[in-house]
Amino acid sequence: QLVSKIEIWQRHADPPHRAMYAQLPTPKSNNKKYLLVGSVCLNAVLLVGIASMSFSSQQLASSPVMTRRATMAGVTGASALIGARMAQAVNPTSIFETNCGACHQGGGNNIIEGHTLSKTAMEQYLDGGWNKEAIEYQIRNGKGPMPAWEGVLSEEEIKAMTDWVYEQSQTTFKDVN
């Protein structure tokens, strides 16, 4: 008898913390940007720290050549890491898969037949024709069932997506009907 009451309570009880979590706002899309900026700043601070240690006058005078070379290799490696992280700041393929792929999978259009991301379709259907300005305008403002991405994607992401769609329309999406 007692066990069944406990089981019933567990099945039907509404934990008090559920309401608390339901009121939490969804995270902003800019969190990735702040994380990247923070990571780049941290790497820059580490780079300055390593460089200042390697170039202090006392250590230069007393340290052997191999130690200085190893320190400089570390500085060079840190610089390469910072450059690689900055280069990966915007990944248009990932942005496309996350935000656009549901309707434009493989460069097609699951909503309006024929309105694909191929160059020929954009020449025919895109306001302003096939050019980067028209593609950027469409990404920013949307049209019909396509949502506007301005305010959702950063300026850098919109520019990267514009260039990416323009390139893909001539290559990967060229023959999509």
C-alpha positions as CSV (number, residue, x, y, z in Angstrom):
1,Q,0.0,0.0,0.0
2,L,2.8,2.5,1.0
3,V,4.9,1.6,-2.1
4,S,2.0,2.3,-4.5
5,K,1.3,5.7,-2.9
6,I,5.0,6.7,-3.4
7,E,4.9,5.5,-7.0
8,I,1.7,7.5,-7.6
9,W,3.3,10.6,-6.0
10,Q,6.5,10.3,-8.1
11,R,4.4,10.0,-11.3
12,H,2.1,12.9,-10.6
13,A,4.2,15.3,-8.5
14,D,5.2,18.5,-10.2
15,P,8.7,19.4,-8.9
16,P,8.9,23.0,-7.7
17,H,12.0,23.7,-9.7
18,R,10.3,23.0,-13.0
19,A,8.6,26.4,-13.1
20,M,11.9,28.0,-12.3
21,Y,13.6,26.5,-15.3
22,A,10.7,27.2,-17.5
23,Q,11.2,30.9,-16.9
24,L,14.8,31.0,-18.0
25,P,15.3,32.9,-21.3
26,T,16.8,31.1,-24.2
27,P,20.5,31.9,-24.8
28,K,21.4,34.6,-27.3
29,S,23.1,33.6,-30.6
30,N,26.0,36.0,-29.8
31,N,27.3,33.7,-27.1
32,K,29.5,31.9,-29.7
33,K,31.0,35.3,-30.7
34,Y,31.7,36.3,-27.1
35,L,33.3,32.9,-26.4
36,L,35.5,33.3,-29.5
37,V,36.5,36.9,-28.6
38,G,37.4,35.8,-25.1
39,S,39.4,32.9,-26.4
40,V,41.3,35.1,-28.8
41,C,42.0,37.6,-26.0
42,L,43.2,34.9,-23.6
43,N,45.6,33.6,-26.3
44,A,46.8,37.1,-26.9
45,V,47.6,37.6,-23.2
46,L,49.4,34.3,-23.1
47,L,51.4,35.2,-26.2
48,V,52.5,38.5,-24.7
49,G,53.4,36.7,-21.4
50,I,55.6,34.2,-23.2
51,A,57.2,36.8,-25.4
52,S,58.0,39.1,-22.4
53,M,59.5,36.2,-20.5
54,S,61.7,35.2,-23.5
55,F,62.9,38.8,-24.2
56,S,63.7,39.9,-20.6
57,S,67.2,41.2,-20.6
58,Q,68.4,38.9,-17.7
59,Q,67.1,35.8,-19.4
60,L,68.5,36.7,-22.8
61,A,72.0,37.2,-21.3
62,S,72.0,34.0,-19.3
63,S,69.8,31.5,-21.2
64,P,71.3,29.1,-23.7
65,V,70.4,29.4,-27.4
66,M,68.2,26.2,-27.3
67,T,66.0,27.7,-24.6
68,R,65.5,30.8,-26.5
69,R,64.7,28.8,-29.7
70,A,62.2,26.7,-27.7
71,T,60.5,29.8,-26.3
72,M,60.3,31.3,-29.8
73,A,58.8,28.1,-31.1
74,G,56.1,28.4,-28.4
75,V,55.4,32.0,-29.4
76,T,55.1,31.0,-33.0
77,G,52.8,28.1,-32.1
78,A,50.6,30.4,-30.0
79,S,50.4,32.9,-32.9
80,A,49.4,30.1,-35.3
81,L,46.7,29.0,-32.8
82,I,45.3,32.5,-32.6
83,G,45.3,32.9,-36.3
84,A,43.5,29.5,-36.8
85,R,40.8,30.5,-34.2
86,M,40.3,33.8,-35.9
87,A,40.0,32.1,-39.3
88,Q,37.3,29.8,-37.9
89,A,35.3,32.7,-36.4
90,V,32.6,32.3,-39.0
91,N,31.8,28.9,-40.6
92,P,29.3,29.5,-43.4
93,T,28.7,25.8,-44.0
94,S,27.8,25.3,-40.3
95,I,25.5,28.4,-40.4
96,F,23.8,27.1,-43.5
97,E,23.3,23.6,-42.0
98,T,21.9,25.1,-38.8
99,N,19.7,27.9,-40.1
100,C,19.0,27.3,-43.8
101,G,19.3,23.6,-44.4
102,A,15.7,22.8,-43.4
103,C,14.3,24.6,-46.4
104,H,17.4,24.8,-48.7
105,Q,18.9,21.3,-48.1
106,G,21.5,20.6,-50.7
107,G,20.9,24.1,-52.3
108,G,17.3,23.2,-53.2
109,N,14.0,24.7,-51.9
110,N,11.6,22.5,-50.0
111,I,9.0,25.3,-49.8
112,I,8.8,26.9,-53.3
113,E,9.6,24.6,-56.2
114,G,12.3,26.0,-58.5
115,H,13.5,28.7,-56.2
116,T,16.8,27.0,-55.5
117,L,20.2,28.4,-54.7
118,S,21.6,27.7,-58.2
119,K,22.8,30.6,-60.3
120,T,20.1,30.0,-63.0
121,A,17.3,30.0,-60.4
122,M,18.6,33.1,-58.7
123,E,18.9,34.9,-62.1
124,Q,15.2,34.0,-62.7
125,Y,13.6,34.5,-59.2
126,L,15.8,36.6,-57.0
127,D,14.9,40.3,-56.8
128,G,17.8,42.1,-58.3
129,G,19.1,39.0,-60.1
130,W,22.2,36.9,-59.4
131,N,24.7,39.2,-57.6
132,K,26.1,39.5,-54.1
133,E,24.0,42.6,-53.3
134,A,20.7,40.8,-54.1
135,I,21.8,37.7,-52.2
136,E,22.7,39.8,-49.1
137,Y,19.5,41.7,-49.3
138,Q,17.5,38.4,-49.4
139,I,19.5,37.0,-46.4
140,R,19.0,40.2,-44.4
141,N,15.3,40.9,-45.2
142,G,13.9,37.5,-46.2
143,K,10.9,37.3,-48.5
144,G,7.7,35.3,-48.5
145,P,8.2,32.2,-46.3
146,M,12.0,33.0,-45.9
147,P,12.7,34.7,-42.6
148,A,14.9,37.8,-42.3
149,W,18.2,36.9,-40.7
150,E,19.3,40.5,-39.9
151,G,19.4,40.8,-36.1
152,V,19.7,37.0,-35.8
153,L,23.1,36.6,-37.6
154,S,25.9,39.0,-37.0
155,E,27.2,41.3,-39.8
156,E,30.2,39.1,-40.2
157,E,28.0,36.0,-40.5
158,I,25.7,37.7,-43.1
159,K,28.7,38.8,-45.2
160,A,30.2,35.3,-45.0
161,M,26.9,33.7,-45.9
162,T,26.5,36.1,-48.9
163,D,29.9,35.1,-50.3
164,W,29.3,31.4,-49.5
165,V,25.9,31.2,-51.3
166,Y,27.3,33.2,-54.3
167,E,30.2,30.7,-54.6
168,Q,28.0,27.6,-54.0
169,S,25.5,28.8,-56.6
170,Q,28.3,28.4,-59.3
171,T,29.7,25.1,-58.0
172,T,28.0,22.7,-55.6
173,F,24.5,24.1,-56.2
174,K,25.0,24.8,-59.9
175,D,22.8,21.9,-61.2
176,V,20.2,21.9,-58.4
177,N,16.6,22.2,-59.9
